[in-house]
Amino acid sequence: MQATAYTYDPESRSGQVLLDDGTPVPFDAAAFDAGGLRLLRPGQRVRIETEETETETGAEAGAGAGAGRRITLVTLQTF
């Protein structure tokens, strides 16, 4: 799946991407490290892999389209 880098914190190696529908989805250091990147700049097109997660409460289920989805890999989109 493709997305656009939205935020990135080099100290924690975590941030957010925007899906093509504008939904922000966070990623953690493990997902960033899995992609083999050293740096990510806002606006870069990236390829992400996700897995569905179980939501623990009904409140989380209403958190938007990104709820219940966890990014497992972030890497640069290549053509």
Secondary structure as UniProt FT lines:
FT   STRAND          2..9
FT   TURN            10..13
FT   STRAND          14..19
FT   TURN            20..21
FT   STRAND          24..27
FT   HELIX           29..34
FT   TURN            35..36
FT   TURN            42..43
FT   STRAND          45..52
FT   HELIX           58..61
FT   TURN            65..68
FT   STRAND          69..76
//
